[in-house]
Each structure stands twice: as C-alpha cells, then as structure tokens.
Amino acid sequence: MRICWNTKSAVSVFVLVIVASAIGCRIESPDGVSEHEIRDRHFTDDLGRQVLIRKPIQRVISLAPSLTESIYAVGGGDKLVGVTTYCNYPEVAKAVEEVGDTQTPNIERIVALKPDVVFVSTASQLEAFMRTLDQQGIAVYVMDAKSIGEVFDDLRTLGGLLGTEGTASALVAGLDERVKGVSSKEPRRVFIQISNEPLFTIGKDSFLTEVVEKAGGESVTKDVPSGYPKLSKETASAMSPDVIILSDSEDNREPNAVFKNSPAVKNGRVYRINADIISRPGPRLVDALEQIAGFLHN
C-alpha cells in the first residue's frame, strides 16, 4: 500500500499545531523588539517547542502528504517548494520538487531549496536533520493532529502562518458544517482493516477511532493500545463486527479469513475506502467521515 500506511511493515505518518492568538496559535514575542524584528515571532508547535518563524513566509517544504493537502487547502500552495514522494494530492502537488520520502528526506536538497519553514508531522522526523536545519536558520514546525478538532486547528494555524487567514477560516467553517450534518443513528460495531496479512487495524490512539464514532459507529478496537496495532487471529476472531471497512489497496481487498463467520461478512457489510483519505489527518478526513457514515447507515 502507498502513502503513510505501509501494509508490509505496518502503518502511518500523520499531523498538527496548538492554535494561535487571533488565528489560533500561541505567539510569544519579547518586549522591546525593533520595528524590523517585530515580523519575527515565536510560535509554539505541537511538541511544545518554541519555533522562531521569520515572517512573511515565502518558501515552505512539507514532509507529510497530510500537510501538503492542508497547505493547498488553505491557499498556501504557491509557497510550497518541496514535498515528499508520497504527496500526490492535489494533482498540482506532483509538479513540486520532491525531497525524498517522509521518513528519509534528502537534507542536502532541503537546504538547497532555502525554505523559511519545514513542516513535519511526527517527532521522529526531527531527529535526523534538526541540527543541520538549525545551523542553516531553517525553522522546523511539528504539526500532529490526533482528532478532527485538531485538524481544524491545524488548518487555521497554517492560514495564519502563510497569510491566508480568510481562506482557512472559510474552509474550516465549511468542513465543520459538514461534520455537524452527519447524522448519528444506532451505533454499529465496526472493524477498520488497514492490512490483511499481517492484520493491522486502528486503536485508541488513532484519529480514525473518533471518525468512526462521529459517523455513527463504534470501533471494536477502540480500547486496543496504540494507534495502529497488529492483532493476533485469536483476538480478532472474538470481535464479531457488524461492518468491516477495508483501507483499499491491492493486498487488502478482502477481510481477513478470521472474520468469515462475522455478521459483517455474512450480511455483506464489507466496504472499501480510499487509503489516502483515512490515513491523512487533513481536510479530506471529512470526506472519509461522510463515506463511513454512508456505509453504516445505507
């Protein structure tokens, strides 16, 4: 499977920030700065790190597909000068220079592109290149959304950083209305199958657990530790889901054989959903919510 989910090795990469002053980020600036320096502000990213952002931002690099989608969605795509090999949406993102994959970006290429900010989605991405980028005066901002609300905060924050507050606010307002428009009926027991062999699913730390709930379902793995756990056949066989949703890929087109006697399989309640929209905590997560609600209540 492509993108953040890797069905052979197992699972994902994903994205956010804590909101700031008028736009949702916490901004801290020392007293007595000069008129020239006032454009440089310290923002607090999702790891609680103080990140000096030299505004106005003109050049950015995204090291996660979800962040690339979000940057375009808030109207900041013209500032993108580098993306990963997995950044395939929107279509125009494919024309932006690639700087390697999500976990092993090409640091020399990143430095050569002279970005003002590099957006990353996980703390683990920092370890390999933080010191190098610091020495080059390149800001690294971690965004790691773990809920729909945090995705919305993310979008507002990006709008503030990139100077597209109006676009971001309108986008979030529209997405929020769509979320509110999803009707919740009697919950159905849902199993999200990320990969067939080995059998990976979502756990209590995954944003998809909340998405299933908002769609009117109940994830049968909602109490399983971690975000994307690997299940034993014995554990899975006892879950008996009413609905199975497959993250669509060539090697994940059918439910694992352990579910052959489940209500989901017996009643033909097995569905496929685009792997990208359920693996990326960005604006299309609302598309996933609406589709899952349709599966549960058709």
N, C-alpha and C positions, 0 to 999 in steps of 0.2 A: 504494500500500500504506500502511496506517496505521502507528502506533507508531514505534519507533525507526528501522525501515527505511523509507526513502523511495525507492521504486523509480525515481522520475523524477530525483531529484537525487543519490541514492546513499547510503545507509547509516546508521549507527546511533548510538545513545547507550547506554552501559552502566556497572557499579557495584562498590566495596569499601573495606575498612579492615584494618590490621595489628592482630592480637588483643591483648587487654589483661589484665594481671595475672591474677587468679583467673578472669576471663572471657575473656581473650584480647586485651585492649587494653593498650598500654603507657601507664601513668598516671604522671605526674610531678607531685608536689606539693611546694612549698617547705617547708623546715623552719620550725617555729615559728609555723605559722598558728594563728589563733584557733579556738575550738570552732565558732563560727559559719561561718568561712571554709572549714572542712575539707570542706564539701559541694561546694565549687567545685574541680574538678580539671582539669588539663591532659591532654588525650588527643592522641595522635599519629595524624593521619589518613593516608590512603594516599599523599598527596603529601609526607609528612614534616613537615607543618605542625603546630605546637603550637596546639591549639584549646582555649580555656577553655570548659568545659561547666559551667553552673550547675545543679547537681542539687538536688532531684529535677526531672527534666524533665517538664513538664506539657503543653506545646504544641509540635508539630513540623510542619514542612512538607516534603513530598517533591517534588523536581523531576525525578523519573525513575520510569517505570512499574515498573521492577525493584525500586526501593527501596520503593515503595508496597506492592507484593506482599510484600516481605520484612518490612516493619513489621507488616503484618497477620498474617503467618505466625508471628511471634514473640510475638504477643499484645499489640502496642502500638497497634493501630488506633484505640483510643479517644482517643489523644493527637494524632491527625492532624487538623489544622485547615485544611490547604491541600494541594492536589495539582495536577498538570497536566491539560490536556485529554485527554492520552493515557492517563491512569491509569484503566483500565476493568476491573481485576480486583484483588480480588474484587468482586462486584456492589455491595457496600456502599460501595466507594470512589467510586462515581458520585454518591453523595449528599454528598460532602465538597466544600467550596467550591473552585472552580478559580482558579488564579492565573496562567493563561496556558499557553503550550506550553513544551516542555522547553528550547528554546534562547533564547526571548524571554519570560521570565516578567514579570509585572506587578509591578515593585518596590514601587510605592505600595500595592498590595493586600497584598503580603507583609508590609510594615511594619505596616499597619493590623491585621493578624491577630495581631501581637505574639507570634511564635513564640520559643521558647527556642533552638531549633536548626533550621537549614535543611539538609537532606541533599541533596547534589548528586552526580552520577555522573561528571562529567568536569571536568578543569581549565579547559576553555574556558568553562564556565558561571560561573566565578568572576569573570572579567574585567569584565563589565558591571556587577555590583552589589556586589562585595566591599566597597568603601569605604563605600557607603551603609549596608549592614547592620552594618559595624563601628561606624559612628557611632551606630547605634541599639542597640548592645550585643547584637546577634543573632549567635549562633555559626553558622558555615558549616562543615560537615563533609563532606569528599570521600570517597566510597566507590567504588572502581573495580575490581571483581572481574574477573580475567582467567583464572580456572580454577575447576573445581568445588571444589577445596580452599579457594580464596579466597572463594567464595560461602558455604561453611560457616563460615569465619572471620567473614565479614560478619554472618551471622545471629547468631552468638554475641555479637559486638560490640554489635549492636543490642539484644539481650536485656539485656546489661549496662548499656547507656546508658538504656534505657527501663524498667529494673526488672523485667524478665520473664525472668531468667536460667534458671529452671526450664523454662519453656515452650520457650525457644530451645534448650536442651541436649537436651531430648526430641525436638524437631523434627530437629535435626542428626543425632542418633543414628539416628532412623528413616530419614532420607534416605541416610545413609552405608550402612546395611544394604541398602537398595535398590540402591545403586551396586555394592556388593560382589556382589549377587545377579545382576548382568548377566553372562551367560557370553560369553566371547570365543572365537570359532572362527577358521577360516582367514580372514584379512583379505580384504575385497572393496574394490576401488577405487571410491571414492565422490566424486561431484561434488555439492556443495550449490549450487543456483542460487537466488540471492537475488532477482534480477530478470532478465527475458528480454531486454529491449531498453531500455537498454544491458545487457550481460551482466556482472552483478556476482556475486561468489562470496565465499568465505571464504579468508583467507590464514593465514600462520604466526602472526600476532599475534591471531587470533580464538580465543576460548574454545571455539568450536564445533569447531575442529580437534582439541582434546583430547577433546571429547564423541564425535566420530566414532571416534576411536581406542579409547576405552573401550567403545564399542558393538560393537567388533569389526571396524572398517573402517579404511581408510587414505584420507585425503583426498588427491585427486590434485593439490590446490593447496596442500598443507601447506608447501611451500617458497617460495611466492609472497610477496614482501614485502608488508607492511601487514596490517591486519585484514580489510578488505573491498575487495579490488582489483577494478578493472574490467579484463576480459580482452578481448584482440583475438580475432577469429574464428580467425586463424591459430594463436594459442597454444592456444585451446580445442579446436580440431579435432584436435590431436595428443594429447589427454589420454586418450581412449578409456575412459571409466569403465564399470564393471560395473553401478553403481547410480547413479541420479540422484534427488536429493531436492529438491523444489521448496518454497520458502517460500510458502505458499499465499496468493494474492491474485488479484484479477480479471485483472490483466495478467501473471500468472506461472503460468498453468495448464498450460503445455506446455513441454517442453525447447526450448532454442534450436535453430534449424534446423541449426546446425553439428554437432549430435550425432545426426543422423538415421541414420548408419551405425555408431553406437557399440554395443557389446554391451548396454548398458543399454536402449536403445530397441528393438533387435532382439529382445531377450529379455523385453520387457515389464517391466523392473525400474525403473519410474519411479513415484515416490511423492510424495504431498503431505503437508506437516506444518504445523500451525498456526503462523503467522508470529510470534505473540506469544511462544510458549514457547521458540523458538530464538533470539529476539532479545533476551531479557531474562535477564541473569545473576542469577536468583533461585531460589527453591525449586522452581519448575516446570521448571527445567533438567533435573532428574532425570526428569520425565515425558518430556522430549524424548529423553534418553538411552535410556530404555526403548523408546520408539517406534522410534527409529532402529535399535536392536538387533533389533527385530521385523522391520523392513524387510529388514535384511541377512541374516537367518537363517531366514526363513519358508520 
